[in-house]
Amino acid sequence: ALSPQPESEVFEITDFTTASEWERFISKIEEVLNDWKLIGISSGKPLEKGVYTTGAWEEKLDEISFADFKFSITHHYLVQEPSDKDGKEELVEDALPLPMQDLLCMNNDFPPRAHCLVRWYGLREFVVIAPAANNDAVLSESKCNLLLSSISIALGNTGCQVPLFVQIHHKWRRMYVGECQGPGVRTDFEMVHLRKVPNQYTHLSGLLDIFKSKIGCPLTPLPPVSMAIRLTYVLQDWQQYFWPQQPPDIDALVGGEVGGLEFGKLPFGACEDPISELHLATTWPHLTEGIIVDNDVYSDLDPVQAPQWSVRVRKADNPQCLLGDFLTEFFKLCRRKESTDEILGRSAFEEEGKEVADITHALSKLTEPAPVPIHKLSVTNMVHSAKKKIRKHRGVDESPLNNEVLNTILLFLFPDAADKLADGFESRTSASAGNNPPPENEDYNLFSQFKSAPSDSLTYKLALCLCMINFYHGGVKGVAHLWQEFVLEMRYRWENNYLIPGLANGPPDLRCCLLHQKLQMLNCCIERKKARDEGKKGSVFDRSPGGTSGDNLDKEKEVGKSWESWSDSEEEFFECLSDTEDLKGNGQENGKKGGAKEGNKEPANIKPEGRLHPHGKLTLLHPGEPLYIPITQEPAPMTEDLLEEQSEVLAKLGTSAEGAHLRARMQSACLLSDMESFKAANPGCCLEDFVRWYSPRDYIEEEVVDEKGNIVIKGELSARMKIPSNMWVEAWETAKPVPARRQKRLFDDTREAEKVLHYLAVQKPADLARHLLPCIIHAAVLKVKEEEAVEDISSVKKIIKQIISHSSKVLRFPNPEDKKLEEIIAQIMSVEAIIARARSLKAKFGVEKCENEDEKEDLQRFVNCLLEQPEVSVLGAGRGPAGSIIHKLFVSAQRVSAAPPLDEELRRSGSSEERRLNAGAVSDFPLPTGREVILRTTVPRPAPYSKPLPQRMYSVLTKEDFRLAGAFSADTTFF
């Protein structure tokens, strides 16, 4: 029971040799200063004028802690080129540390964009210690003093000459105290921050009094104080100027226009003034005390007389801009989940009653050989074939798009519908061909970078129309309605053999978006069906050795020949006969052949069929007859999703011998068809003959000397053709002499067209928006480029280039991320805002109205600088062309604000002379929004025999607050 007593008597021994938290904190500060190499004499050349604005500022960051309270320590410095004179400068005896010299430097007063301490003290380099967390603050006086002591000791121990600041109070107050030490000198940085300003400090004389009392200079004739003064005036009312951008008049939709917005064109410009304020800073950079009077009764500081004027504009935060709104609203569509049917109600593709029964016979109708009757093209029977179907399920009034808007859009998309001619599409094609921009035009070729569609294509126009409908005519419902009409129109054209306008001929262009490829595919189907129905058997393709692609070395390339190697002439297609006729034909041919077949040579007694023209002077090797190029089938065009599907199937076959064989068979369908055509056109031919036409590189000719000593040319197949049971030999042996017109179609246009139409019908508005977003971005970039060309702003040109390179990276891949798309849209919106600001400033400064060419150029340059620089000097201050315009703007704003209401004016008594005097009392400028004063002098402190040292005080007075920031130096040797 007695054991605990002796333990309680044990007392703790404090070991004073261990470091306290405070000492550890100081050593951490010293460690960081050492790491950043801020120890020793700081050297540098005097600062040039404006270098704080034009130069680059950098910062280094580290974290230190006092016990468990974390501080961030940051080194801010102006990046300067190292000078060669550094070594010599260090030898100057008793040179003041650089920061003390900077206190007196007048070249960089009032920098427009800099850290607050740079503005207040004119320093090029300093270190700040602040609480790491935003909500932490050093509030008590004892803590502030402790921190000040810490930095003072750290500076003394390390010999660092860079000023060290500590942030105290709440962060929003921007309160700093600090110290700078040099050999035998010290500068204390102090600050006062008040909400309400004492009256005596609202003018210069009061500030001079406080500055002098703070210095407490013992000399009787005090050295002169130099002053720099800046008064800032804000203009918010642009009275004589209204914002020129009128919002589009939505009711004025007549003849395809929406208040000046045609379908197929994007709007542009801000709906509100993108420039909210103009800040005029009038500066007196070098004044000596006693030159001017500025007290509570009278002031000499007249802004018009100020030697320096500089202007900055305050831009409206995110001004509402039309193009940006269009893009963001269209992008929102991508996130919708509803299908077209869910949005519009019951499907318009359904038919009622008897028509439903007809669906069972739909396929038999499609495959019937009877020619489809071709009606005259007209707006009523072509563009509005969907009306009857839609009206059954939805009253006309309920339609999201009214008929007038719909007709206008459909006529814009399908201009051939206006022609009453049956071959209207032909005249349309020839007419529009001349309007295409030249293909080498950089803007025209943007579609291949963005994977969108050419700017004159149907897909591109459709994207713009959907974008406009989404914004002005019923949003997602309007989009769904137009898309439904568009799909019905596609089916009508397929069924009636009308080509789709606004699409390039030929197979799908894989550089374009998938939707564009699908429409091109449908056009290919229509073209082939049309040619088949009309029974034309015209020109086909010449694949001579000269035109053969040089890449025909590997088997795959020969099998699936690139589309580019096919001629662009009118494409013809051949209907294959029924199976029974085929079998009958083949049976007869086989009977004719009998047993005459020798090796891989074809019997020569078959009647040649399907010849195109002779192949130069080439003759068949054995019969010696001319070699004819056959009429061949064109390979099936494919869209990128079909190609991907096909490559997946081929990849799944694996690497086994059987899989490889099957893959080769699948890939050789086109080769087999061409072999059969060749055999039909050249009875008695052999594989060597085919290879000489189809892949000349695989037929090697050599000069050899025969028995009689004559030089003859002997040819043979290449080594790869001689590989036993290779694909070419196998295909040749299975190929029968069948002309192209009797072969099975390589491309089943009926099936492909139905697949495309089904694909279009099941697209949701969100899918559609995703497909067409690249076209909208493409259109927006072209619009921005067009608008920029009028204004000629260099910074915008750079941003547009960035947008193009960024977009081409993002849009080239399927399903780009939403975040990246949002970034592109934000970039386009920022460019639109810059151009809108340029136009606003041009109008305000009357650039276009200026008649003197030189003045006009100066004003234009001034406006461009205002957009790109944080602050712009006004040449000639208040007397220059820009200055006089700014003066007038302020005068007119003042008159409006000072004018009393009319009834008050009538009630006011007194003579006209009195009224005139009252009116004259209105000054040209309002009261300054901000008053900044910098006072500097060099005096010995604290004693008369001390070293003369720089003293500086900065004062700023605004409506919200009043701040004094003083830097007072003292001699620590002679005091």
Secondary structure, 3 states (H helix, E strand, C coil): CCCHHHHHCCCCCCCCCCCCHHHHHHHHHHHHHHHCCCEECCCCCCCCCCHHHHCCEEEEEEEEEECCEEEEEEEEEECCCCCCCHHHHCCCCCCCCHHHHHHHCCCCCCCCCCCHHHHHHCCCEEEEEEECCCCCCECCHHHHHHHHHHHHHHHHHHCECCCEEEEEECHHHCEEEEEEEECCEEEEEEEEEECCCCHHHCCHHHHHHHHHHHHCCCCCCCCCCEEEEEEEEEECCCCCCCCCCCCCCCCCEECCEECCEECCCCCCCECCCCEEEEEEEEEEEEEECCCCCECCCCECCCHHHCCEEEEEEEECCCCCEHHHHHHHHHHHHCCCCCCHHHHHCCCCCCCCCHHHHHHHHHHHHHHCCCCCCCCCCCHHHHHCCCHHHHHHHCCHHHCCCCHHHHHHHHHHHCHHHHCCCCCHHHHHHHHHHCCCCCCCCCCCCHHHHHCCCCCCCHHHHHHHHHHHHHHHCCHHHHHHHHHHHHHHHHHHHHHHCCCCCCCCCCCCCCCCCHHHHHHHHHHHHHHHHHHHHHCCCCCCCCCCHHHCCCCCCCHHHHHCCCHHHCCCCCCCCCCCCCHHHHHHHHHHHHHHHCCCCECCECCCCCCCCCEEEEEEEEECCCCCCEEEEECCCCCCCCCHHHHHHHHHHHHHCCCCHHHHHHHHHHHCHHHHHHHHHHHHHCCCCCHHHHHHHHCHHHEEEEEEECCCCCEEEEEEECHHHHCCCCHHHHHHHHCCCCCHHHCCCCCCHHHHHHHHHHHHHCCCHHHHHHHHHHHHHHHHHHHHHHHHHHHCCHHHHHHHHHHHHHHHHHHCCCCCCHHHHHHHHHHHHHHHHHHHHHHHHHHHCCCCCCCCHHHHHHHHHHHHHHHHCCCEEECCHHHCHHHHHHHHHHHHHHHHHHCCCHHHHHHCCCCHHHHHHHHHCCCCCCCCCEEEEEEEEEEECCCCCCCEEEEEEEEEECCCCEEEEEEEEEECCCC
